[in-house]
């Protein structure tokens, strides 16, 4: 018998049993004749008792001991998957020796644990800033850049930093409100336009100053450009300067081109300017920098993109299927709106989403039966992923808030 002491507990296993598994640690220990090689396999050796000592977990070794006696590796549900895998890898035993039912449950539990740890790591990275105060030590104007970084990126560092964070959100809201009011007919007069332009200029100056301060306080220009929030900040200020540039180009064309060409150019520039002004709506994304809820929503969409894509695929399949069915039973009705399958796509989309505008409705009994099946399918389809998304959003939001409080 081979005497094995694992964490203070003594086990005895026959040499011939261990020799049946020569690639395992104990199998090698039973087959090796060189004492030096044997000592390399264990942590210590007691000559008086002829015991090989292993500084490992004795509770898990009970399952290893049972494996050598029966040839089956039992996996208990209450064990930690990471610890168990580490132990069996140390002893050189593969998970394939376990029963299939145990192995399936164990692998599912291990995958859940790995997914949980991965999400926890990503949640912590979501709240960690791209820079840290220690990165400015020993760099050019390090003390000044660290002060600017705390002022812009760490609202809990001081009262002025908190004021700047509040002002940033305030100017975002003011900018969105100004863009909205600029489309109101009563605000399109000369006085209203002047107020809107002045408000836009003030917001653009603040956003530009904020962006420049973040650029100055960045320790790596490459990481600064790759950051998503910094890209949002750049999109928030670019429309203002592009609009000024196009307006100056417009003035030059008014002076040097012919009348017909000038009118065409002004028309094209007007469309481009409308598109550029519309880009200001992306400023609302700046609120995500200071909003835990928006961060949690974005994180949920990134984690559940497979479920969302699957939902969109099912919706597309439903739209094509029910639009074809409604067209086949309604196309002969005089004055029907279902003149073709593409014309029925809108009806199928609003019916699947259970919105039902009522602008296009079936007239025949068969058409109404198809509509009933379409609406029922939409209720079932929309009900499946909503609970999953909501539960994950609630979980991620709670964890983000907890991480924020701990920081």
C-alpha positions as CSV (number, residue, x, y, z in Angstrom):
1,X,0.0,0.0,0.0
2,X,1.1,3.6,-0.7
3,X,0.7,5.8,2.3
4,X,-0.6,9.3,1.4
5,X,-1.0,12.2,3.8
6,X,-3.2,14.9,2.3
7,X,-3.6,18.0,4.5
8,X,-3.2,15.9,7.7
9,X,-5.5,13.0,6.8
10,X,-4.0,9.6,5.9
11,X,-5.1,7.5,2.9
12,X,-3.8,4.1,1.8
13,X,-4.1,3.0,-1.8
14,X,-2.7,-0.2,-3.4
15,X,0.1,0.2,-5.9
16,X,-1.6,-1.9,-8.5
17,X,-4.7,0.3,-8.4
18,X,-2.6,3.4,-8.9
19,X,-0.7,1.8,-11.7
20,X,-3.9,1.5,-13.8
21,X,-3.7,5.4,-14.2
22,X,-0.1,6.0,-15.1
23,X,-0.6,9.6,-16.3
24,X,-2.0,10.8,-12.9
25,X,0.2,12.2,-10.2
26,X,-0.3,9.3,-7.8
27,X,0.1,6.8,-10.7
28,X,3.5,8.3,-11.5
29,X,4.3,8.1,-7.8
30,X,3.5,4.4,-7.7
31,X,5.5,3.6,-10.9
32,X,8.6,5.7,-10.4
33,X,11.6,4.0,-8.9
34,X,13.8,7.0,-8.7
35,X,13.4,8.6,-5.2
36,X,14.3,12.1,-6.6
37,X,11.5,11.9,-9.1
38,X,9.1,10.8,-6.3
39,X,10.0,13.7,-4.1
40,X,9.3,16.1,-7.0
41,X,5.7,14.8,-7.1
42,X,4.9,15.5,-3.4
43,X,5.5,18.3,-1.0
44,X,7.3,16.3,1.7
45,X,8.2,12.7,2.6
46,X,8.3,11.2,6.1
47,X,10.8,8.4,6.2
48,X,9.8,6.9,9.6
49,X,6.2,6.3,8.5
50,X,6.9,6.0,4.7
51,X,4.3,8.7,4.1
52,X,4.1,11.1,1.1
53,X,2.7,14.4,2.2
54,X,0.6,16.7,0.0
55,X,-0.4,20.1,1.1
56,X,-3.8,20.0,-0.6
57,X,-7.5,20.1,0.4
58,X,-8.4,16.7,2.1
59,X,-12.1,17.2,1.6
60,X,-11.8,17.1,-2.2
61,X,-9.2,14.3,-2.1
62,X,-12.0,12.1,-0.8
63,X,-13.4,12.2,-4.4
64,X,-10.0,11.5,-5.8
65,X,-9.6,8.6,-3.5
66,X,-13.0,7.2,-4.5
67,X,-12.0,7.6,-8.1
68,X,-9.0,5.3,-7.8
69,X,-11.1,2.7,-6.0
70,X,-14.1,2.7,-8.3
71,X,-12.9,4.3,-11.6
72,X,-15.6,7.0,-11.4
73,X,-15.1,10.6,-10.4
74,X,-18.1,11.9,-8.4
75,X,-18.9,15.6,-8.6
76,X,-21.0,17.1,-5.8
77,X,-23.2,20.1,-6.6
78,X,-22.2,22.1,-3.5
79,X,-18.5,22.2,-4.5
80,X,-16.9,25.3,-5.9
81,X,-16.2,24.6,-9.6
82,X,-13.0,26.6,-9.8
83,X,-11.5,24.9,-6.7
84,X,-12.5,21.5,-7.9
85,X,-11.0,21.9,-11.3
86,X,-7.8,23.2,-9.8
87,X,-7.6,20.2,-7.5
88,X,-8.2,17.5,-10.2
89,X,-5.8,19.2,-12.5
90,X,-3.2,19.0,-9.7
91,X,-3.8,15.3,-9.3
92,X,-3.7,14.8,-13.1
93,X,-7.3,13.5,-13.4
94,X,-9.5,14.6,-16.2
95,X,-13.2,15.5,-15.9
96,X,-14.1,12.9,-18.5
97,X,-13.9,10.2,-15.8
98,X,-17.0,11.6,-14.1
99,X,-20.6,10.5,-15.0
100,X,-22.2,12.3,-17.9
101,X,-25.1,13.7,-15.7
102,X,-22.6,15.1,-13.2
103,X,-20.4,16.5,-15.8
104,X,-23.2,18.3,-17.6
105,X,-24.4,19.9,-14.4
106,X,-20.9,20.8,-13.3
107,X,-20.0,22.4,-16.6
108,X,-23.2,24.4,-16.6
109,X,-22.3,25.7,-13.1
110,X,-18.8,26.5,-14.1
111,X,-19.9,28.4,-17.1
112,X,-22.4,30.4,-15.0
113,X,-19.6,31.2,-12.5
114,X,-17.2,32.3,-15.3
115,X,-19.9,34.4,-16.9
116,X,-20.7,36.0,-13.5
117,X,-17.0,36.8,-12.9
118,X,-16.6,38.2,-16.4
119,X,-19.6,40.5,-15.9
120,X,-18.3,41.6,-12.5
121,X,-15.0,42.5,-14.1
122,X,-16.6,44.4,-17.0
123,X,-18.9,46.3,-14.5
124,X,-15.8,47.4,-12.5
125,X,-14.1,48.4,-15.8
126,X,-17.3,50.4,-16.7
127,X,-16.8,52.6,-13.6
128,X,-13.0,52.8,-13.7
129,X,-11.7,56.0,-15.4
130,X,-9.3,55.7,-18.3
131,X,-6.7,57.5,-16.3
132,X,-5.7,57.5,-12.7
133,X,-4.0,60.1,-10.6
134,X,-0.8,58.1,-10.2
135,X,-0.2,58.1,-14.0
136,X,0.7,61.8,-13.9
137,X,3.6,61.4,-11.5
138,X,6.9,62.4,-13.1
139,X,5.3,63.7,-16.3
140,X,5.4,67.2,-17.8
141,X,3.1,69.5,-15.8
142,X,2.0,66.4,-13.9
143,X,0.6,68.2,-10.9
144,X,-1.4,70.6,-13.0
145,X,-2.7,67.9,-15.3
146,X,-3.7,65.8,-12.3
147,X,-5.6,68.8,-10.9
148,X,-7.4,69.3,-14.2
149,X,-8.2,65.5,-14.4
150,X,-9.7,65.5,-10.9
151,X,-11.7,68.6,-11.8
152,X,-13.2,67.0,-15.0
153,X,-13.2,63.2,-14.4
154,X,-13.7,62.8,-10.7
155,X,-16.8,64.8,-9.5
156,X,-16.4,63.5,-5.9
157,X,-12.8,64.9,-5.6
158,X,-13.9,68.4,-4.7
159,X,-16.8,70.9,-4.7
160,X,-15.7,72.6,-7.9
161,X,-15.5,69.2,-9.7
162,X,-19.0,68.5,-8.6
163,X,-20.2,71.9,-9.8
164,X,-18.6,71.3,-13.2
165,X,-20.3,67.9,-13.5
166,X,-23.7,69.5,-12.7
167,X,-23.0,72.3,-15.2
168,X,-22.1,69.8,-17.9
169,X,-25.5,68.1,-17.5
170,X,-27.2,71.5,-17.3
171,X,-25.7,72.7,-20.6
172,X,-26.6,69.4,-22.3
173,X,-30.2,69.9,-21.3
174,X,-30.1,73.6,-22.3
175,X,-28.7,72.7,-25.7
176,X,-31.4,70.0,-26.4
177,X,-34.1,72.4,-25.3
178,X,-32.6,75.2,-27.5
179,X,-32.5,72.8,-30.5
180,X,-36.1,71.8,-29.9
181,X,-37.4,75.4,-29.5
182,X,-35.6,76.4,-32.7
183,X,-38.1,74.3,-34.7
184,X,-41.1,76.1,-33.2
185,X,-42.8,78.5,-35.6
186,X,-43.0,81.3,-33.1
187,X,-39.3,81.2,-32.4
188,X,-38.2,81.6,-36.0
189,X,-38.4,85.3,-36.0
190,X,-35.3,87.5,-35.8
191,X,-35.3,87.9,-32.0
192,X,-35.9,84.2,-31.4
193,X,-33.1,83.2,-33.9
194,X,-30.7,85.6,-32.1
195,X,-31.4,84.1,-28.7
196,X,-31.1,80.5,-30.1
197,X,-27.7,81.4,-31.7
198,X,-26.4,82.9,-28.6
199,X,-27.5,80.0,-26.5
200,X,-25.9,77.6,-29.0
201,X,-22.7,79.5,-28.9
202,X,-22.5,79.5,-25.1
203,X,-23.1,75.8,-25.0
204,X,-20.5,75.1,-27.7
205,X,-17.9,77.2,-25.9
206,X,-18.5,75.2,-22.7
207,X,-18.4,71.9,-24.5
208,X,-15.2,72.9,-26.3
209,X,-13.6,74.0,-23.1
210,X,-14.6,70.7,-21.4
211,X,-13.1,68.7,-24.3
212,X,-9.9,70.6,-24.3
213,X,-9.5,70.2,-20.5
214,X,-10.0,66.4,-21.0
215,X,-7.4,66.4,-23.8
216,X,-4.9,68.3,-21.7
217,X,-5.4,66.0,-18.7
218,X,-5.0,62.8,-20.7
219,X,-1.8,60.8,-20.2
220,X,-2.2,58.9,-23.5
221,X,-3.5,60.7,-26.7
222,X,-4.3,57.3,-28.3
223,X,-6.4,56.1,-25.4
224,X,-8.1,59.5,-25.3
225,X,-9.2,59.2,-29.0
226,X,-10.4,55.6,-28.5
227,X,-12.6,56.3,-25.6
228,X,-16.3,56.2,-26.4
229,X,-17.3,59.1,-24.1
230,X,-14.6,61.4,-25.7
231,X,-15.9,60.5,-29.2
232,X,-19.4,61.6,-28.0
233,X,-17.9,64.9,-26.7
234,X,-16.3,65.5,-30.1
235,X,-19.6,64.8,-31.9
236,X,-21.3,67.3,-29.5
237,X,-19.1,70.2,-30.5
238,X,-18.3,69.5,-34.2
239,X,-21.8,70.5,-35.6
240,X,-21.3,74.1,-34.3
241,X,-18.0,74.6,-36.1
242,X,-19.0,72.8,-39.2
243,X,-22.1,75.0,-39.4
244,X,-19.9,78.1,-39.2
245,X,-17.6,76.7,-41.9
246,X,-20.5,76.0,-44.3
247,X,-22.0,79.4,-43.6
248,X,-18.7,81.1,-44.6
249,X,-18.5,78.9,-47.7
250,X,-22.1,80.0,-48.5
251,X,-21.1,83.7,-48.3
252,X,-18.1,83.1,-50.6
253,X,-20.4,81.5,-53.2
254,X,-22.8,84.4,-53.0
255,X,-19.9,86.7,-54.1
256,X,-18.1,84.7,-56.9
257,X,-20.6,82.4,-58.6
258,X,-23.4,82.9,-61.1
259,X,-27.0,83.3,-59.9
260,X,-28.2,79.9,-61.0
261,X,-25.2,78.0,-59.7
262,X,-25.5,80.0,-56.5
263,X,-29.1,79.1,-55.8
264,X,-28.3,75.4,-56.4
265,X,-25.4,75.6,-54.0
266,X,-27.3,77.4,-51.3
267,X,-30.0,74.7,-51.6
268,X,-27.4,71.9,-51.2
269,X,-25.7,73.7,-48.3
270,X,-29.1,74.2,-46.6
271,X,-29.7,70.4,-46.6
272,X,-26.3,69.7,-45.3
273,X,-26.7,72.3,-42.6
274,X,-30.0,70.8,-41.5
275,X,-28.3,67.4,-41.2
276,X,-25.4,68.9,-39.2
277,X,-27.8,70.7,-36.9
278,X,-29.6,67.4,-36.4
279,X,-26.3,65.9,-35.1
280,X,-26.6,68.0,-32.0
281,X,-29.2,65.6,-30.7
282,X,-26.3,63.3,-29.9
283,X,-25.3,65.6,-27.1
284,X,-27.9,63.9,-24.9
285,X,-25.5,60.9,-24.9
286,X,-23.2,63.1,-22.8
287,X,-25.6,62.5,-19.9
288,X,-24.4,58.9,-19.8
289,X,-21.1,60.1,-18.3
290,X,-22.9,61.2,-15.1
291,X,-26.0,58.8,-15.2
292,X,-25.7,55.3,-13.7
293,X,-29.1,54.4,-15.3
294,X,-27.9,55.1,-18.8
295,X,-24.7,53.3,-18.2
296,X,-26.6,50.3,-16.9
297,X,-28.9,50.4,-20.0
298,X,-25.9,50.5,-22.3
299,X,-24.2,47.7,-20.5
300,X,-27.4,45.6,-20.6
301,X,-27.7,46.1,-24.4
302,X,-24.0,45.0,-24.9
303,X,-24.5,41.9,-22.7
304,X,-27.8,40.9,-24.2
305,X,-27.1,41.6,-27.9
306,X,-27.7,38.0,-28.8
307,X,-31.2,38.0,-27.3
308,X,-31.9,41.4,-28.9
309,X,-30.7,40.2,-32.3
310,X,-32.8,37.0,-31.9
311,X,-35.8,39.1,-31.1
312,X,-35.3,41.2,-34.2
313,X,-34.9,38.1,-36.3
314,X,-38.2,36.7,-35.0
315,X,-39.9,40.0,-35.7
316,X,-38.6,40.1,-39.2
317,X,-39.8,36.5,-39.8
318,X,-43.2,37.4,-38.5
319,X,-43.5,40.5,-40.6
320,X,-42.7,38.6,-43.8
321,X,-44.9,35.6,-42.9
322,X,-48.0,37.6,-41.9
323,X,-47.7,40.2,-44.6
324,X,-47.7,37.3,-47.2
325,X,-50.7,35.7,-45.5
326,X,-52.7,38.9,-45.3
327,X,-52.0,39.8,-48.9
328,X,-53.1,36.4,-50.1
329,X,-56.5,36.7,-48.4
330,X,-57.1,40.5,-48.9
331,X,-55.7,41.4,-52.4
332,X,-59.0,40.7,-54.2
333,X,-61.0,43.0,-51.9
334,X,-62.0,46.3,-53.8
335,X,-60.1,49.3,-52.5
336,X,-57.9,47.3,-50.2
337,X,-54.6,48.7,-48.9
338,X,-52.9,45.3,-49.2
339,X,-52.1,45.6,-52.8
340,X,-48.7,43.9,-52.4
341,X,-46.6,42.1,-49.8
342,X,-44.3,45.2,-49.3
343,X,-47.4,47.3,-48.7
344,X,-48.5,44.9,-46.0
345,X,-45.2,45.1,-44.1
346,X,-46.3,48.2,-42.2
347,X,-49.5,46.5,-41.0
348,X,-47.6,43.4,-40.0
349,X,-45.0,45.4,-38.1
350,X,-47.5,47.5,-36.0
351,X,-49.7,44.4,-35.4
352,X,-46.7,42.3,-34.1
353,X,-45.7,45.1,-31.8
354,X,-49.3,45.2,-30.5
355,X,-49.5,49.0,-31.3
356,X,-52.1,48.7,-34.0
357,X,-52.6,52.2,-35.5
358,X,-55.7,51.1,-37.4
359,X,-54.7,52.9,-40.6
360,X,-54.7,49.6,-42.4
361,X,-57.2,46.9,-41.4
362,X,-58.4,43.6,-43.0
363,X,-62.0,43.5,-44.3
364,X,-62.6,39.7,-44.8
365,X,-63.2,37.1,-42.1
366,X,-60.0,35.2,-43.1
367,X,-58.0,38.5,-43.0
368,X,-59.3,39.1,-39.4
369,X,-58.3,35.6,-38.4
370,X,-54.8,36.2,-39.8
371,X,-54.7,39.5,-37.9
372,X,-55.7,37.7,-34.7
373,X,-53.0,35.1,-35.0
374,X,-50.5,37.9,-35.9
375,X,-51.4,39.9,-32.8
376,X,-51.3,36.8,-30.5
377,X,-47.9,35.9,-31.9
378,X,-46.7,39.4,-31.2
379,X,-47.8,39.3,-27.6
380,X,-46.0,36.0,-27.0
381,X,-42.9,37.2,-28.9
382,X,-42.6,40.5,-27.1
383,X,-43.2,38.9,-23.7
384,X,-40.4,36.4,-23.8
385,X,-37.2,38.6,-23.7
386,X,-38.7,41.6,-21.8
387,X,-38.4,39.9,-18.4
388,X,-34.9,38.7,-19.1
389,X,-33.8,42.2,-20.2
390,X,-35.5,43.9,-17.3
391,X,-34.0,41.5,-14.7
392,X,-30.5,41.9,-16.1
393,X,-30.9,45.7,-16.2
394,X,-32.1,45.8,-12.6
395,X,-29.2,43.5,-11.6
396,X,-26.6,45.5,-13.5
397,X,-28.0,48.8,-12.2
398,X,-27.8,47.6,-8.6
399,X,-24.3,46.4,-9.0
400,X,-23.1,49.6,-10.7
401,X,-24.6,51.6,-7.8
402,X,-22.9,49.3,-5.3
403,X,-19.5,49.7,-7.1
404,X,-20.0,53.5,-7.1
405,X,-20.8,53.6,-3.4
406,X,-17.7,51.4,-2.6
407,X,-15.5,53.7,-4.6
